[in-house]
Amino acid sequence: MVDLGAAPDGRPDYLRHLRSKFPNARILVLGNPCSAEHLRRLLLVGVQGFVAYRDIERSLARAIEAVWAGGLWVGGQELRGLLDGGVRAAIKGGESALRLFTPREQAVVELLRLRLCNKEISARLGISEATVKFHLKNIFNKLGVHDRHLVAEGATPRPYPERLAS
């Protein structure tokens, strides 16, 4: 766990140094709320989690569990900023926000937000677990995440003018 408030100047360099010295370490960062760009840089350096100081009481234990299990963790507001930027980039790249998620992927995301497991999602939607995993893989790829908890925290696409509110 790295507290950015106590880390030496040149934080990305310090985190790179930690990563090079301890290549298999799982790094969870605590700090002030940050921009989506700063968060992207932290993730690119190899950080597995970020918790803003304001969210420590509410999220730190879950973040530690997620990172310890090999997953990623990003707090809700930071994740929304990161995902919002991804949706905007997709729109700028010519992809309509309407097509960000298929209707079935939207249903899977909603069930993830209810913290259902693959088996429960499968039963609710009347599809196989393999199909649920297929949809999850597509959702993760579209959002640039690799953890169902990140999706559950705030990965629903926001309505944009190009998107019909559902």
Secondary structure as UniProt FT lines:
FT   STRAND          2..3
FT   TURN            4..6
FT   HELIX           11..21
FT   TURN            23..24
FT   STRAND          28..31
FT   HELIX           36..45
FT   STRAND          49..52
FT   HELIX           53..55
FT   HELIX           56..68
FT   TURN            69..70
FT   STRAND          73..74
FT   HELIX           76..92
FT   TURN            93..94
FT   HELIX           97..99
FT   HELIX           103..113
FT   TURN            114..115
FT   HELIX           118..125
FT   HELIX           129..143
FT   HELIX           148..154
FT   TURN            161..162
//
